[in-house]
């Protein structure tokens, strides 16, 4: 890091954001506040599907402030009706799906979200009775000196 960069940036590492629970039948969006850049280290949540409707396919998008996706990460499999699955997206993980353990694990790319960027969790074919709970986002943030 150059002397200039050292005078401009400050690190606050590994913050945990716990967004409010989304309403039934919807995904959620987390927009880190204040930082110049945010490095997403982990995204986790639980999806409970109702016994109605078809298979659900979860995807996570990391977006610019204008909503344009930096990357979109679909789950490796569809979740069928009447199940409870835990989803984990994290740096350095090997992707796998465990039907028996009801878990989906996916690798996150090592990218930094620019100021105003978001984590967007969506579910294709979501039903009004489906519920997402336990949302957590762990991230590193870099601020301009004097900014919070």
C-alpha positions in Angstrom: 0.0 0.0 0.0 1.4 3.4 -0.9 1.8 6.2 1.6 -1.1 8.0 -0.1 -3.4 5.0 0.3 -2.4 4.5 3.9 -3.4 8.2 4.6 -6.7 7.8 2.7 -8.1 4.4 3.8 -8.9 2.9 7.2 -10.0 -0.8 7.8 -12.8 -2.0 10.0 -12.7 -5.7 9.5 -15.2 -8.5 9.9 -18.5 -6.8 10.8 -21.6 -8.8 11.1 -24.9 -7.4 9.6 -28.1 -9.0 10.7 -30.8 -7.5 8.5 -34.5 -7.6 9.6 -36.4 -10.6 8.6 -38.0 -10.4 5.1 -41.7 -10.8 4.8 -43.1 -14.2 3.9 -42.7 -14.9 0.2 -39.8 -12.5 -0.4 -36.0 -12.4 -0.5 -33.9 -9.7 1.1 -31.3 -7.0 0.3 -28.4 -5.8 2.4 -26.7 -2.6 1.5 -23.6 -1.9 3.7 -23.6 1.7 4.8 -20.8 4.3 4.8 -17.9 2.3 3.5 -16.0 3.1 0.3 -15.7 -0.7 -0.3 -17.2 -3.8 1.3 -15.7 -7.3 0.9 -18.4 -9.9 1.5 -17.0 -12.8 3.4 -20.2 -14.8 4.2 -23.9 -14.8 3.5 -26.1 -17.2 5.3 -29.8 -17.8 5.8 -32.5 -20.4 6.2 -35.3 -21.0 3.7 -38.4 -22.9 4.8 -40.6 -23.8 1.8 -44.4 -24.3 2.0 -46.0 -27.4 0.6 -47.4 -25.3 -2.3 -45.8 -24.4 -5.6 -42.9 -25.8 -7.6 -39.2 -26.1 -6.8 -37.4 -22.9 -5.6 -34.0 -21.9 -6.9 -32.1 -19.4 -4.6 -29.6 -17.0 -6.1 -27.4 -14.3 -4.6 -26.3 -11.3 -6.5 -23.6 -8.8 -5.6 -24.6 -5.5 -7.3 -23.3 -2.0 -8.0 -25.3 0.9 -6.5 -27.3 1.2 -9.7 -28.5 -2.4 -9.3 -26.3 -3.9 -12.1 -24.9 -7.2 -11.0 -21.2 -7.7 -10.4 -21.9 -11.4 -10.2 -24.9 -13.7 -9.7 -24.5 -17.0 -7.8 -27.3 -19.5 -8.2 -27.6 -22.3 -5.7 -26.4 -25.6 -7.1 -29.8 -27.3 -6.8 -33.5 -26.5 -6.5 -35.2 -26.8 -3.1 -38.5 -28.7 -3.2 -41.7 -28.1 -1.3 -42.1 -28.6 2.4 -38.4 -28.5 3.3 -36.1 -26.4 5.6 -32.6 -25.8 4.1 -29.7 -23.7 5.4 -27.7 -21.7 2.7 -24.1 -20.6 3.2 -22.1 -18.6 0.6 -18.6 -17.9 1.8 -15.0 -17.1 0.6 -12.9 -20.2 0.2 -15.6 -22.9 0.5 -16.0 -25.8 -1.8 -19.5 -25.9 -3.2 -21.7 -28.8 -2.3 -25.4 -29.7 -1.6 -26.4 -32.1 1.0 -30.0 -33.3 0.5 -29.8 -35.4 3.7 -28.4 -32.5 5.8 -30.6 -29.9 4.0 -27.7 -27.6 3.4 -26.4 -25.7 0.4 -22.8 -24.4 0.5 -21.5 -22.1 -2.3 -18.2 -20.3 -2.8 -18.2 -16.5 -3.0 -15.9 -14.7 -5.4 -13.3 -12.5 -3.7 -14.7 -9.1 -4.9 -15.2 -5.7 -3.2 -18.5 -4.0 -3.5 -18.3 -0.3 -4.3 -20.0 2.3 -2.1 -23.8 1.7 -2.4 -23.4 -1.8 -3.6 -25.7 -4.5 -2.3 -26.2 -8.2 -1.5 -29.5 -9.4 -3.1 -31.0 -12.7 -2.1 -33.8 -13.9 -4.4 -35.8 -17.0 -4.8 -37.3 -18.1 -8.1 -40.9 -19.4 -7.9 -41.1 -18.3 -4.2 -44.5 -18.9 -2.6 -46.3 -16.5 -0.2 -45.9 -19.2 2.5 -42.1 -19.5 2.1 -40.1 -17.9 4.8 -36.4 -16.8 5.0 -35.0 -16.5 8.5 -31.5 -16.2 10.1 -30.1 -13.8 7.5 -26.5 -12.8 8.3 -23.8 -11.1 6.2 -20.2 -10.9 7.4 -18.0 -8.3 5.7 -14.9 -6.3 5.7 -15.2 -2.6 5.1 -12.7 0.1 4.0 -13.5 3.8 4.8 -12.0 7.0 3.6 -10.3 8.7 6.5 -12.8 10.9 8.3 -15.8 8.9 6.9 -17.9 6.4 8.8 
